[in-house]
Amino acid sequence: MKKLIPIVSALLILLLTLLIGPGTAFAADLPSPSKEFYVSDGARVLDKKTKEMVLSVNYAYQKQKRKNHKLFSQR
């Protein structure tokens, strides 16, 4: 019985670590979305032309995605 207590204690600590540990990793502060949702340049390394290109490509993708969604939802 005395040999069982340290094993159970170790397993309990391991279980608690596995349950609590990952939760704290996801608790990091995430940046708030900017008014230009697809471009978040917190380090300010992107020039205006690059930001416009990213926005243009993503808006076109979003438009196509909506069109495809309408096609498939009508069936």
Secondary structure, DSSP 8 states (H G I E B T S, - for coil): -TTHHHHHHHHHHHHHHHHHHHHHHTTS------SSTT---TT--S-HHHHHHHHHHHHHHHHHHHHHHHHHHT-
